[in-house]
């Protein structure tokens, strides 16, 4: 089977599967959003239901708030959610526009899969000969860093979403599908995304009583603060990009402090790119100054230098094949 036909068949099958999956998830999420709005409206109008949250209301009183302020805030939230549903439904009904956009996006992706390598090869061969080796290495490193970041972020979001949904089901939190969608989407928002989805999860749990909300709060703290922040994110993103977890965390902190949310989002791939370029420059410089490194043989230096080439057969001190 021709390569282009195989790519087209596989892509269309995956696109069709994704459309069906998203359709059922969106429908379930909208239904649960409507249920959440109905619960909020019932809560603000039912004093008996408010008594279930009396310990939480007492806590609000102790910190200077009042139950009336909570009820007023919930009324505003219900109004916002109703407006959101009203605005979303026409978008879902506009199937034709969504279909056209989907076809355009799918076509671009298919063309990129089929001809993307030729486009990169065109850049490689049009680069002046004396810069070609460095340009090739930079393109390979850029592809490795960005591609690894996207793959790692999707894997991380999927794992956290799965853990959150399973935990919510066990604890007894309602609106699980809606919570899963929120958790997956906000995983792509750096730094504050996990806290936003965690807060929403606690609010959903609050509909079942303050005890359920307390358990969900502990669960969210463990998942987002410990499991994701200290274990999964540094390891998954670090391994995907080739970063040590310490460097990954440091890059996230520096990027967020200097450039805010955008800096935090791009910190990991940029750090991976810089790290690999610095390592390659160091190894290349050391291979040219072996007299200053008595414990490194020329064979070891040459092997380490060649290992930085992302494409087999290309090194930093030799031209591309055919030059």
C-alpha positions in Angstrom: 0.0 0.0 0.0 1.4 3.5 -0.9 2.6 5.5 2.1 0.3 8.4 1.4 -2.8 6.2 1.2 -1.9 4.5 4.4 -1.5 7.8 6.2 -4.8 9.0 4.8 -6.7 5.9 5.9 -5.2 5.8 9.4 -5.8 9.5 9.9 -9.4 9.4 8.8 -10.1 6.4 11.0 -8.6 8.2 14.0 -10.4 11.4 13.2 -13.7 9.6 12.9 -13.1 7.8 16.3 -12.2 11.1 17.9 -15.3 12.8 16.6 -17.6 10.1 18.0 -15.7 10.2 21.3 -15.9 14.0 21.6 -19.5 13.9 20.6 -20.5 11.6 23.5 -18.3 13.4 26.0 -19.7 16.9 25.0 -23.3 15.6 25.3 -22.6 14.1 28.7 -20.8 17.2 29.9 -23.7 19.5 28.8 -26.2 17.2 30.5 -24.2 17.3 33.7 -23.7 21.0 33.4 -27.5 21.4 33.2 -27.8 19.2 36.3 -25.3 21.4 38.2 -27.3 24.5 37.3 -30.5 22.8 38.5 -28.8 21.9 41.8 -27.5 25.4 42.3 -31.0 26.8 41.8 -32.5 24.3 44.2 -29.8 25.1 46.8 -30.4 28.8 46.8 -34.2 28.3 47.2 -34.2 25.4 49.7 -33.2 26.2 53.3 -33.4 22.5 54.2 -30.6 21.7 51.7 -28.5 24.5 53.0 -28.6 22.9 56.5 -26.5 20.0 55.1 -23.7 22.5 54.6 -24.1 24.1 58.0 -20.5 23.3 59.2 -19.2 25.0 56.0 -21.5 27.9 56.5 -20.3 28.3 60.1 -16.7 28.3 58.9 -17.6 31.2 56.4 -19.1 33.1 59.4 -15.8 32.7 61.4 -13.7 34.1 58.6 -15.9 37.1 58.1 -18.2 36.0 55.4 -21.9 35.0 55.6 -24.2 32.4 54.2 -26.2 35.1 52.4 -23.0 36.1 50.5 -22.6 32.4 49.5 -26.1 32.2 48.3 -25.7 35.4 46.3 -22.5 34.1 44.8 -24.1 30.8 43.9 -27.0 32.7 42.2 -24.5 34.6 40.1 -22.6 31.3 39.2 -25.9 29.7 38.2 -26.6 32.7 35.9 -23.2 32.5 34.4 -23.6 28.8 33.7 -27.0 29.3 32.2 -25.5 31.9 29.9 -22.7 29.6 29.0 -25.1 26.8 28.1 -27.2 29.2 26.0 -24.1 30.3 24.1 -22.7 26.8 23.6 -25.8 25.2 22.2 -25.9 27.3 19.0 -22.3 26.5 18.4 -23.0 22.8 18.7 -26.0 23.2 16.4 -23.8 24.8 13.7 -22.6 21.5 12.5 -21.8 22.6 9.0 -19.2 25.2 10.1 -17.6 22.8 12.5 -17.5 20.2 9.8 -15.8 22.6 7.3 -13.2 23.6 9.9 -12.6 20.0 10.8 -12.0 19.1 7.2 -9.6 22.0 6.6 -7.7 21.1 9.8 -7.6 17.4 8.8 -6.4 18.3 5.3 -3.6 20.4 6.7 -2.5 17.7 9.1 -2.6 15.0 6.3 -0.5 17.3 4.0 2.0 17.9 6.8 2.3 14.2 7.5 2.9 13.4 3.9 5.0 16.4 2.9 6.4 17.7 6.1 9.6 15.6 5.9 10.2 17.0 2.4 9.7 20.6 3.6 12.3 20.0 6.4 14.6 18.3 3.8 14.2 21.3 1.6 15.4 23.6 4.4 18.3 21.3 5.1 19.5 21.2 1.5 19.0 25.0 0.9 21.1 25.9 3.9 24.6 27.1 2.9 27.1 24.3 3.0 29.2 25.8 5.8 26.1 26.2 8.0 24.3 23.0 7.0 25.6 20.7 9.8 24.7 23.2 12.5 21.3 23.9 10.9 20.6 20.2 10.7 21.4 19.7 14.3 19.3 22.7 15.3 16.3 21.4 13.4 16.7 17.9 14.9 17.0 19.3 18.4 14.0 21.6 17.9 11.9 18.8 16.7 12.9 16.6 19.6 12.2 19.3 22.2 8.8 20.5 20.9 7.6 17.1 19.9 8.6 15.6 23.2 6.9 18.4 25.1 3.6 18.0 23.2 3.7 14.2 23.7 4.6 14.6 27.4 1.9 17.1 28.0 -0.8 15.0 26.5 0.3 11.9 28.4 0.4 13.9 31.7 -3.1 15.4 31.1 -4.5 12.0 30.3 -3.0 10.4 33.4 -4.2 13.2 35.7 -7.7 13.2 34.2 -8.0 9.4 34.6 -6.8 9.6 38.2 -9.2 12.5 38.9 -12.2 10.7 37.4 -11.5 7.4 39.2 -11.0 9.3 42.5 -14.2 11.3 42.0 -16.2 8.1 41.3 -14.9 6.4 44.4 -15.5 9.4 46.7 -19.0 9.9 45.2 -18.5 13.3 43.5 -21.2 14.1 40.9 -20.8 15.5 37.4 -17.8 13.2 36.8 -17.7 13.5 33.0 -17.9 17.3 33.2 -15.1 17.2 35.9 -13.0 15.0 33.6 -13.3 17.4 30.7 -12.4 20.4 33.0 -9.4 18.5 34.4 -8.1 17.6 31.0 -8.5 21.1 29.5 -6.9 22.9 32.5 -3.9 20.6 32.5 -2.7 22.5 29.5 -2.8 25.8 31.5 0.5 26.0 33.4 0.8 26.6 37.1 -2.8 27.7 37.9 -4.6 25.1 35.7 -4.4 22.3 38.2 -5.5 24.6 41.0 -8.5 25.8 39.1 -9.7 22.3 38.2 -9.0 21.2 41.8 -11.1 24.0 43.2 -14.0 23.1 40.8 -13.7 19.5 41.9 -14.1 20.5 45.5 -17.1 22.7 44.7 -18.7 19.7 42.9 -18.0 17.6 45.9 -19.6 20.2 48.2 -23.0 19.4 46.6 -22.8 16.1 48.5 -21.9 17.6 51.9 -18.9 19.1 53.5 -17.5 15.7 54.4 -17.3 14.7 50.8 -15.8 18.1 49.9 -13.1 17.6 52.6 -12.2 14.2 51.3 -12.1 15.5 47.7 -9.9 18.4 48.9 -7.4 16.1 50.4 -7.4 13.9 47.3 -6.9 16.9 45.0 -4.1 18.2 47.1 -2.3 14.8 46.9 -2.9 14.4 43.2 -2.1 18.0 42.1 0.4 19.0 44.7 2.4 15.8 45.2 1.7 13.3 42.5 1.7 15.7 39.6 3.8 18.6 40.8 6.6 16.6 42.4 6.6 13.2 40.6 4.7 12.9 37.3 5.3 16.3 35.7 9.1 16.6 36.2 9.6 13.0 35.1 7.2 12.7 32.2 8.0 16.1 30.7 11.7 15.8 31.6 12.1 12.4 30.0 10.1 13.4 26.9 12.3 16.4 26.4 15.5 15.0 27.9 15.5 17.2 31.0 16.5 16.3 34.5 13.5 16.9 36.9 15.4 19.5 38.8 16.1 21.5 35.6 12.5 21.1 34.6 11.2 22.5 37.9 13.8 25.3 37.8 12.8 26.2 34.2 9.1 26.3 35.1 9.8 28.7 38.1 12.1 31.0 36.0 9.8 31.0 33.0 6.7 31.8 35.1 8.5 34.6 37.1 9.9 36.3 34.0 7.1 35.9 31.4 4.1 34.7 33.3 1.7 32.0 32.0 3.3 32.0 28.5 6.8 31.6 30.0 5.6 28.7 32.1 4.0 27.0 29.1 7.1 27.2 27.0 9.7 26.8 29.8 10.2 23.0 29.4 10.7 22.8 25.6 12.9 25.9 25.5 15.0 24.6 28.4 15.3 21.2 26.6 16.5 23.0 23.5 19.0 25.2 25.3 20.3 22.2 27.3 21.0 20.1 24.2 22.6 23.0 22.3 24.8 23.9 25.3 25.8 20.2 25.7 26.6 19.9 22.0 28.7 23.1 22.1 30.6 21.9 25.1 31.3 18.5 23.6 32.4 20.1 20.3 34.7 22.5 22.1 36.2 19.8 24.3 36.9 17.6 21.3 39.0 20.4 19.8 40.9 20.9 23.1 41.7 17.4 24.2 45.1 18.4 25.5 43.3 20.1 28.4 41.4 16.9 29.3 43.9 14.2 30.0 41.2 11.7 31.2 39.3 11.8 27.8 40.6 9.9 24.9 40.1 11.0 21.3 37.9 8.0 20.6 35.6 8.7 23.5 35.3 12.4 22.5 34.5 11.5 18.9 31.9 9.0 20.1 30.2 11.5 22.4 30.3 14.1 19.7 28.6 11.8 17.2 25.9 10.8 19.8 24.5 14.4 19.7 23.5 13.9 16.1 19.7 13.2 15.9 20.0 11.8 12.4 22.1 8.6 12.0 25.3 9.2 10.1 25.4 13.0 10.7 27.8 14.5 13.2 28.7 18.0 14.2 32.2 18.0 12.6 31.3 16.4 9.3 29.0 17.4 6.6 25.8 15.7 5.6 26.0 12.8 3.3 26.8 13.8 -0.3 28.7 16.9 0.6 
